[in-house]
Amino acid sequence: MAHEISVQGAALVAELENWLIQEPQAELPGGVQDYVSVPNRLLSTQYLYLKMAVDQDPPVTKGAEQRYDELNAQWSGLKADFNRMLDGDVGQFNALLKKMGVDQQVRP
C-alpha cells in the first residue's frame, strides 16, 4: 500500500513539475545556464517584458495588444491543464490517501 502511494505521489510531482516548466531553457553542456545568450521563454517573463514595453508614454501599439492576446491564449491553455491536474490527478491521489487511512492530503 505504501508503495502505491509512493509511486502515484512521484508521478503527480513529476506531472506538476512538467507543468511548471513549460518551456525550459535549452540545456547547455555541463549543466551551465546562459541567461544572456539564451532568451528566457517562460510565460511570466514574457508578460513582464510586455508590461515594461507598454509602461511608456506613447500609446499601446496594436502589436503589443496582439502579443497580450497571444500570451493570454497560451495562459488559458496552461491554466486548463493545471485545473485538469487538480480536479483529476490530485483528486485521485487524495482519494487513494483517504482509502489508505492517511489524514494529510494534498491541498490545491
C-alpha positions as CSV (number, residue, x, y, z in Angstrom):
1,M,0.0,0.0,0.0
2,A,2.8,2.5,0.9
3,H,4.5,1.6,-2.4
4,E,1.3,2.5,-4.3
5,I,1.2,5.9,-2.6
6,S,4.9,6.5,-3.3
7,V,4.6,5.6,-7.0
8,Q,1.5,7.7,-7.5
9,G,2.9,10.6,-5.5
10,A,6.1,10.6,-7.5
11,A,4.1,10.6,-10.8
12,L,2.0,13.5,-9.5
13,V,5.0,15.5,-8.5
14,A,6.6,14.9,-11.9
15,E,3.5,16.0,-13.7
16,L,3.3,19.2,-11.7
17,E,7.0,19.9,-12.3
18,N,6.5,19.4,-16.0
19,W,3.6,21.9,-15.9
20,L,5.7,24.4,-14.0
21,I,8.5,24.3,-16.6
22,Q,6.6,24.6,-19.9
23,E,9.4,26.0,-22.0
24,P,12.6,25.4,-20.1
25,Q,15.9,27.0,-21.2
26,A,17.8,24.9,-23.6
27,E,20.3,22.7,-21.8
28,L,24.0,23.5,-22.3
29,P,26.9,21.2,-21.7
30,G,27.9,20.6,-18.1
31,G,24.6,22.0,-16.8
32,V,25.7,25.6,-17.4
33,Q,22.8,28.1,-17.8
34,D,23.4,31.0,-20.2
35,Y,20.9,33.8,-19.3
36,V,22.4,36.2,-21.8
37,S,22.6,34.2,-25.0
38,V,19.5,32.0,-24.5
39,P,16.3,34.0,-24.1
40,N,14.0,33.1,-21.3
41,R,10.8,31.8,-22.9
42,L,8.8,31.3,-19.6
43,L,5.4,32.8,-19.9
44,S,5.8,35.0,-16.8
45,T,8.9,36.6,-18.2
46,Q,7.1,37.4,-21.5
47,Y,4.3,39.0,-19.6
48,L,6.8,41.1,-17.6
49,Y,8.6,42.1,-20.7
50,L,5.4,43.2,-22.4
51,K,4.4,45.2,-19.3
52,M,7.7,47.0,-19.3
53,A,7.2,47.8,-23.0
54,V,3.8,49.2,-22.6
55,D,4.5,51.2,-19.4
56,Q,5.9,54.0,-21.6
57,D,4.5,57.4,-22.6
58,P,3.4,56.6,-26.2
59,P,0.1,54.8,-26.6
60,V,0.0,51.0,-26.6
61,T,0.6,49.6,-30.1
62,K,-1.6,47.1,-31.9
63,G,1.4,44.7,-31.9
64,A,1.5,44.9,-28.1
65,E,-2.2,44.2,-27.9
66,Q,-1.9,41.2,-30.2
67,R,1.0,39.9,-28.1
68,Y,-1.1,40.3,-25.0
69,D,-3.9,38.3,-26.6
70,E,-1.4,35.6,-27.6
71,L,0.0,35.3,-24.1
72,N,-3.5,35.2,-22.6
73,A,-4.4,32.4,-25.0
74,Q,-1.3,30.5,-24.0
75,W,-2.1,31.0,-20.3
76,S,-5.6,29.8,-20.8
77,G,-4.3,26.5,-22.1
78,L,-1.8,26.2,-19.3
79,K,-4.5,27.1,-16.7
80,A,-6.9,24.5,-18.2
81,D,-4.1,21.8,-17.9
82,F,-3.4,22.8,-14.3
83,N,-7.1,22.7,-13.4
84,R,-7.3,19.2,-15.0
85,M,-4.5,18.1,-12.8
86,L,-6.1,19.5,-9.7
87,D,-9.5,18.1,-10.5
88,G,-8.3,14.7,-11.8
89,D,-4.9,13.6,-10.7
90,V,-4.7,15.4,-7.3
91,G,-8.3,14.4,-6.6
92,Q,-7.4,10.7,-7.4
93,F,-4.3,10.9,-5.2
94,N,-6.3,12.3,-2.3
95,A,-8.9,9.6,-2.7
96,L,-6.1,7.0,-2.5
97,L,-4.7,8.6,0.6
98,K,-8.1,8.6,2.2
99,K,-8.6,5.0,1.3
100,M,-5.3,4.1,2.9
101,G,-6.2,6.0,6.1
102,V,-3.8,8.9,5.6
103,D,-5.2,12.0,7.2
104,Q,-2.9,14.5,5.5
105,Q,-3.9,15.2,1.9
106,V,-2.7,17.3,-0.9
107,R,-4.3,20.8,-0.8
108,P,-4.5,22.7,-4.1
